Amino acid sequence: MARAPNMFSVNVQHATEFHGDLMETYKVRTNPKGWVLLINNENFESETVQTRIGADTDERNLEILFIQLGFRVLVRRNLTKEDMIEEINGFSELDDHASCDMAMVCVSSYSVDKATIITSDIKEVNVREDIMSQFSDDRCENLKGKPKIFLFPTCRGQRNDFGIIDNNFDLGATRSGSPNPGADQKEFKKVQFEGNDMLALYSTIPLNIAMGDNATGPMFVQCFCRVLMENAHNTDIQSLLDMVALELREQGGQGESLETCNYELLNFYKKLFLNPGMFE
């Protein structure tokens, strides 16, 4: 089942000046601004798990967006758990981070909750333990003091939807920084690490909605790309994400069908302007 024809075209508006005081704003002026690891799990090693609708289009739009914003992009597709962890660890050790001002990691896949992403071989990766913790100051010195953005757009189901035995994990939900919180402080309590200068954005849509008979896939990526390409030239990242969350809420309806978007900050105290088209 394919997504309906996508008339959306990414075209980022360039900044005409650097925004923000350097004492209160993260420096994002290098060329490239940083590297992006874009992981897209579209196909899965199980006949009972469907291909993710629209994932190829979303991947293409995100890659174009990141390039136009001034980043270099590494795209990886349909990774097993072993391969995903290897790619993330290798990306955290990238020497090029030393000469750049920031980095991004985007993992698009199925999920069972905010803490757990499903890999192509139907195994679970923990967002904090297996992904974000690899970019802590002690493990990734080349990005110490620099902003690190994590994007997790997923289609959320139950473990039994993917043939996984549910061990009754109690992972709850996290503090949200967007207008659509639904926060539960139990999330990630079992995983402790010191995350500095990190922002993690989560977008989820219920599996039955994303894979329904009339489904065209999640709306998050189009909202995200549209808001950033039109406003990143003069707007800080948190304001941009609030705009994305509001747009999703206005377009997505109410109740169980609502596609949600929220974010959390880990010692992320400065403003971040992406300054597309501006370099030093």
GUDRENVEX-870388 format. One record per residue (C-alpha): residue number from 1; residue in three letters; y, x, z. Coordinates in steps of 0.25 Angstrom, whole numbers. Example, Ala and Ser with C-alpha at 12.3 -4.5 7.8 and 13.67 -1.06 7.14 Angstrom:
<nodes>
+------+------+-------+-------+-------+
: resi : resn :     v :     u :     w :
+------+------+-------+-------+-------+
:    1 :  ALA :   -18 :    49 :    31 :
:    2 :  SER :    -4 :    55 :    29 :
+------+------+-------+-------+-------+
</nodes>
This chain:
<nodes>
+------+------+-------+-------+-------+
: resi : resn :     v :     u :     w :
+------+------+-------+-------+-------+
:    1 :  MET :     0 :     0 :     0 :
:    2 :  ALA :    13 :     7 :    -4 :
:    3 :  ARG :    27 :     5 :     0 :
:    4 :  ALA :    36 :    -3 :    -8 :
:    5 :  PRO :    45 :     5 :   -18 :
:    6 :  ASN :    55 :    13 :   -10 :
:    7 :  MET :    69 :    12 :   -15 :
:    8 :  PHE :    74 :    21 :    -4 :
:    9 :  SER :    80 :    34 :    -8 :
:   10 :  VAL :    84 :    45 :     2 :
:   11 :  ASN :    98 :    51 :    -1 :
:   12 :  VAL :   105 :    58 :    11 :
:   13 :  GLN :   120 :    58 :    13 :
:   14 :  HIS :   125 :    72 :    16 :
:   15 :  ALA :   134 :    75 :    28 :
:   16 :  THR :   148 :    81 :    25 :
:   17 :  GLU :   149 :    88 :    38 :
:   18 :  PHE :   141 :    93 :    50 :
:   19 :  HIS :   141 :    82 :    61 :
:   20 :  GLY :   141 :    84 :    76 :
:   21 :  ASP :   146 :    95 :    86 :
:   22 :  LEU :   136 :   107 :    87 :
:   23 :  MET :   136 :   106 :   102 :
:   24 :  GLU :   131 :    92 :   102 :
:   25 :  THR :   124 :    92 :    88 :
:   26 :  TYR :   111 :    99 :    83 :
:   27 :  LYS :   114 :   109 :    72 :
:   28 :  VAL :   108 :   104 :    59 :
:   29 :  ARG :   115 :   113 :    48 :
:   30 :  THR :   104 :   122 :    43 :
:   31 :  ASN :    98 :   121 :    29 :
:   32 :  PRO :    88 :   116 :    29 :
:   33 :  LYS :    91 :   108 :    42 :
:   34 :  GLY :    77 :   109 :    46 :
:   35 :  TRP :    63 :   106 :    42 :
:   36 :  VAL :    56 :    93 :    42 :
:   37 :  LEU :    41 :    91 :    44 :
:   38 :  LEU :    37 :    77 :    37 :
:   39 :  ILE :    23 :    72 :    40 :
:   40 :  ASN :    18 :    60 :    33 :
:   41 :  ASN :     5 :    54 :    36 :
:   42 :  GLU :     3 :    44 :    25 :
:   43 :  ASN :   -12 :    44 :    23 :
:   44 :  PHE :   -23 :    44 :    34 :
:   45 :  GLU :   -38 :    48 :    35 :
:   46 :  SER :   -43 :    34 :    38 :
:   47 :  GLU :   -46 :    22 :    29 :
:   48 :  THR :   -41 :    13 :    39 :
:   49 :  VAL :   -27 :    19 :    40 :
:   50 :  GLN :   -18 :    15 :    29 :
:   51 :  THR :    -8 :    24 :    21 :
:   52 :  ARG :     6 :    23 :    27 :
:   53 :  ILE :    14 :    15 :    18 :
:   54 :  GLY :    27 :    21 :    13 :
:   55 :  ALA :    24 :    35 :    20 :
:   56 :  ASP :    25 :    43 :     7 :
:   57 :  THR :    39 :    36 :     4 :
:   58 :  ASP :    44 :    39 :    18 :
:   59 :  GLU :    39 :    53 :    17 :
:   60 :  ARG :    47 :    55 :     4 :
:   61 :  ASN :    60 :    49 :    10 :
:   62 :  LEU :    59 :    57 :    23 :
:   63 :  GLU :    57 :    70 :    15 :
:   64 :  ILE :    69 :    67 :     6 :
:   65 :  LEU :    78 :    63 :    18 :
:   66 :  PHE :    74 :    76 :    26 :
:   67 :  ILE :    77 :    85 :    13 :
:   68 :  GLN :    90 :    78 :    11 :
:   69 :  LEU :    94 :    79 :    25 :
:   70 :  GLY :    92 :    94 :    24 :
:   71 :  PHE :    78 :    97 :    29 :
:   72 :  ARG :    66 :   104 :    23 :
:   73 :  VAL :    54 :    95 :    24 :
:   74 :  LEU :    39 :    98 :    25 :
:   75 :  VAL :    30 :    86 :    22 :
:   76 :  ARG :    16 :    84 :    27 :
:   77 :  ARG :     7 :    72 :    24 :
:   78 :  ASN :    -5 :    66 :    30 :
:   79 :  LEU :    -8 :    76 :    41 :
:   80 :  THR :   -20 :    76 :    50 :
:   81 :  LYS :   -17 :    78 :    65 :
:   82 :  GLU :   -21 :    93 :    64 :
:   83 :  ASP :   -12 :    95 :    51 :
:   84 :  MET :     0 :    87 :    57 :
:   85 :  ILE :     0 :    96 :    70 :
:   86 :  GLU :    -2 :   108 :    62 :
:   87 :  GLU :    10 :   104 :    53 :
:   88 :  ILE :    19 :   101 :    65 :
:   89 :  ASN :    16 :   114 :    72 :
:   90 :  GLY :    19 :   122 :    59 :
:   91 :  PHE :    32 :   114 :    57 :
:   92 :  SER :    36 :   117 :    71 :
:   93 :  GLU :    34 :   132 :    69 :
:   94 :  LEU :    41 :   132 :    56 :
:   95 :  ASP :    50 :   145 :    55 :
:   96 :  ASP :    61 :   138 :    47 :
:   97 :  HIS :    65 :   129 :    59 :
:   98 :  ALA :    72 :   141 :    65 :
:   99 :  SER :    82 :   141 :    53 :
:  100 :  CYS :    84 :   126 :    54 :
:  101 :  ASP :    92 :   116 :    63 :
:  102 :  MET :    81 :   105 :    65 :
:  103 :  ALA :    68 :   100 :    61 :
:  104 :  MET :    61 :    86 :    59 :
:  105 :  VAL :    46 :    82 :    60 :
:  106 :  CYS :    43 :    68 :    53 :
:  107 :  VAL :    29 :    62 :    55 :
:  108 :  SER :    26 :    49 :    48 :
:  109 :  SER :    12 :    43 :    50 :
:  110 :  TYR :     5 :    32 :    58 :
:  111 :  SER :     7 :    32 :    74 :
:  112 :  VAL :     1 :    25 :    86 :
:  113 :  ASP :    13 :    27 :    94 :
:  114 :  LYS :    25 :    35 :    95 :
:  115 :  ALA :    17 :    47 :   101 :
:  116 :  THR :     6 :    47 :    91 :
:  117 :  ILE :     6 :    49 :    76 :
:  118 :  ILE :    -7 :    47 :    67 :
:  119 :  THR :   -11 :    58 :    58 :
:  120 :  SER :   -18 :    57 :    44 :
:  121 :  ASP :   -32 :    59 :    51 :
:  122 :  ILE :   -29 :    48 :    61 :
:  123 :  LYS :   -26 :    57 :    73 :
:  124 :  GLU :   -15 :    56 :    82 :
:  125 :  VAL :    -3 :    66 :    84 :
:  126 :  ASN :     6 :    65 :    96 :
:  127 :  VAL :    21 :    65 :    92 :
:  128 :  ARG :    26 :    74 :   104 :
:  129 :  GLU :    14 :    83 :   107 :
:  130 :  ASP :    10 :    86 :    93 :
:  131 :  ILE :    23 :    85 :    85 :
:  132 :  MET :    36 :    86 :    93 :
:  133 :  SER :    31 :    96 :   104 :
:  134 :  GLN :    29 :   106 :    93 :
:  135 :  PHE :    44 :   107 :    91 :
:  136 :  SER :    48 :   109 :   106 :
:  137 :  ASP :    57 :   121 :   109 :
:  138 :  ASP :    45 :   130 :   114 :
:  139 :  ARG :    36 :   127 :   102 :
:  140 :  CYS :    47 :   127 :    91 :
:  141 :  GLU :    58 :   137 :    94 :
:  142 :  ASN :    64 :   136 :    80 :
:  143 :  LEU :    68 :   122 :    83 :
:  144 :  LYS :    73 :   124 :    97 :
:  145 :  GLY :    86 :   117 :    99 :
:  146 :  LYS :    85 :   110 :    86 :
:  147 :  PRO :    83 :    95 :    83 :
:  148 :  LYS :    69 :    91 :    80 :
:  149 :  ILE :    67 :    77 :    74 :
:  150 :  PHE :    54 :    70 :    74 :
:  151 :  LEU :    51 :    58 :    65 :
:  152 :  PHE :    39 :    49 :    67 :
:  153 :  PRO :    39 :    37 :    58 :
:  154 :  THR :    25 :    30 :    59 :
:  155 :  CYS :    17 :    17 :    57 :
:  156 :  ARG :    12 :    14 :    71 :
:  157 :  GLY :    -2 :     8 :    74 :
:  158 :  GLN :   -12 :     8 :    84 :
:  159 :  ARG :   -23 :    19 :    86 :
:  160 :  ASN :   -34 :     9 :    81 :
:  161 :  ASP :   -26 :     7 :    68 :
:  162 :  PHE :   -29 :    21 :    65 :
:  163 :  GLY :   -43 :    22 :    70 :
:  164 :  ILE :   -39 :    30 :    83 :
:  165 :  ILE :   -45 :    27 :    96 :
:  166 :  ASP :   -34 :    23 :   106 :
:  167 :  ASN :   -34 :    31 :   118 :
:  168 :  ASN :   -23 :    22 :   125 :
:  169 :  PHE :   -13 :    33 :   124 :
:  170 :  ASP :     0 :    29 :   132 :
:  171 :  LEU :    11 :    35 :   124 :
:  172 :  GLY :    21 :    23 :   124 :
:  173 :  ALA :    35 :    25 :   118 :
:  174 :  THR :    46 :    35 :   119 :
:  175 :  ARG :    61 :    34 :   122 :
:  176 :  SER :    69 :    29 :   109 :
:  177 :  GLY :    82 :    33 :   105 :
:  178 :  SER :    84 :    22 :    95 :
:  179 :  PRO :    88 :     8 :    95 :
:  180 :  ASN :    74 :     4 :    95 :
:  181 :  PRO :    67 :    10 :   107 :
:  182 :  GLY :    55 :     3 :   113 :
:  183 :  ALA :    54 :    15 :   123 :
:  184 :  ASP :    43 :    18 :   132 :
:  185 :  GLN :    44 :    31 :   140 :
:  186 :  LYS :    29 :    33 :   140 :
:  187 :  GLU :    29 :    39 :   126 :
:  188 :  PHE :    24 :    54 :   125 :
:  189 :  LYS :    23 :    55 :   140 :
:  190 :  LYS :    10 :    63 :   139 :
:  191 :  VAL :    17 :    74 :   130 :
:  192 :  GLN :    27 :    83 :   136 :
:  193 :  PHE :    35 :    93 :   129 :
:  194 :  GLU :    50 :    98 :   129 :
:  195 :  GLY :    56 :    92 :   116 :
:  196 :  ASN :    70 :    96 :   113 :
:  197 :  ASP :    80 :    92 :   102 :
:  198 :  MET :    69 :    82 :    97 :
:  199 :  LEU :    71 :    68 :    91 :
:  200 :  ALA :    59 :    60 :    88 :
:  201 :  LEU :    60 :    47 :    79 :
:  202 :  TYR :    49 :    37 :    79 :
:  203 :  SER :    48 :    26 :    69 :
:  204 :  THR :    36 :    16 :    69 :
:  205 :  ILE :    31 :     4 :    62 :
:  206 :  PRO :    19 :    -4 :    66 :
:  207 :  LEU :     7 :    -1 :    57 :
:  208 :  ASN :     4 :   -16 :    54 :
:  209 :  ILE :    18 :   -17 :    49 :
:  210 :  ALA :    19 :    -4 :    41 :
:  211 :  MET :     5 :    -7 :    34 :
:  212 :  GLY :     7 :   -22 :    32 :
:  213 :  ASP :     5 :   -29 :    19 :
:  214 :  ASN :    20 :   -29 :    16 :
:  215 :  ALA :    23 :   -15 :    22 :
:  216 :  THR :    32 :    -5 :    15 :
:  217 :  GLY :    31 :     5 :    26 :
:  218 :  PRO :    40 :     8 :    38 :
:  219 :  MET :    55 :     8 :    36 :
:  220 :  PHE :    58 :    19 :    45 :
:  221 :  VAL :    59 :    31 :    35 :
:  222 :  GLN :    68 :    23 :    25 :
:  223 :  CYS :    77 :    19 :    37 :
:  224 :  PHE :    77 :    34 :    42 :
:  225 :  CYS :    80 :    40 :    28 :
:  226 :  ARG :    91 :    29 :    25 :
:  227 :  VAL :    98 :    31 :    38 :
:  228 :  LEU :    98 :    46 :    38 :
:  229 :  MET :   102 :    48 :    23 :
:  230 :  GLU :   114 :    39 :    25 :
:  231 :  ASN :   118 :    43 :    39 :
:  232 :  ALA :   113 :    57 :    42 :
:  233 :  HIS :   126 :    64 :    36 :
:  234 :  ASN :   134 :    59 :    48 :
:  235 :  THR :   125 :    53 :    59 :
:  236 :  ASP :   116 :    60 :    70 :
:  237 :  ILE :   101 :    58 :    70 :
:  238 :  GLN :   101 :    49 :    82 :
:  239 :  SER :   111 :    39 :    76 :
:  240 :  LEU :   103 :    40 :    63 :
:  241 :  LEU :    90 :    36 :    70 :
:  242 :  ASP :    96 :    25 :    77 :
:  243 :  MET :   101 :    20 :    64 :
:  244 :  VAL :    87 :    21 :    59 :
:  245 :  ALA :    81 :    13 :    71 :
:  246 :  LEU :    92 :     2 :    69 :
:  247 :  GLU :    89 :     1 :    54 :
:  248 :  LEU :    74 :     0 :    57 :
:  249 :  ARG :    76 :   -11 :    67 :
:  250 :  GLU :    85 :   -19 :    58 :
:  251 :  GLN :    75 :   -18 :    46 :
:  252 :  GLY :    62 :   -19 :    53 :
:  253 :  GLY :    62 :   -32 :    60 :
:  254 :  GLN :    57 :   -35 :    74 :
:  255 :  GLY :    44 :   -35 :    83 :
:  256 :  GLU :    32 :   -28 :    79 :
:  257 :  SER :    36 :   -25 :    65 :
:  258 :  LEU :    48 :   -17 :    69 :
:  259 :  GLU :    48 :    -3 :    64 :
:  260 :  THR :    54 :     6 :    76 :
:  261 :  CYS :    62 :    19 :    76 :
:  262 :  ASN :    65 :    26 :    88 :
:  263 :  TYR :    68 :    41 :    93 :
:  264 :  GLU :    67 :    50 :   105 :
:  265 :  LEU :    75 :    62 :   108 :
:  266 :  LEU :    70 :    74 :   115 :
:  267 :  ASN :    81 :    82 :   121 :
:  268 :  PHE :    89 :    79 :   108 :
:  269 :  TYR :   103 :    80 :   113 :
:  270 :  LYS :   112 :    83 :   102 :
:  271 :  LYS :   116 :    75 :    89 :
:  272 :  LEU :   109 :    78 :    76 :
:  273 :  PHE :   116 :    77 :    63 :
:  274 :  LEU :   107 :    80 :    51 :
:  275 :  ASN :   119 :    84 :    42 :
:  276 :  PRO :   113 :    82 :    28 :
:  277 :  GLY :   118 :    91 :    18 :
:  278 :  MET :   125 :   100 :    28 :
:  279 :  PHE :   121 :   114 :    31 :
:  280 :  GLU :   126 :   127 :    36 :
+------+------+-------+-------+-------+
</nodes>
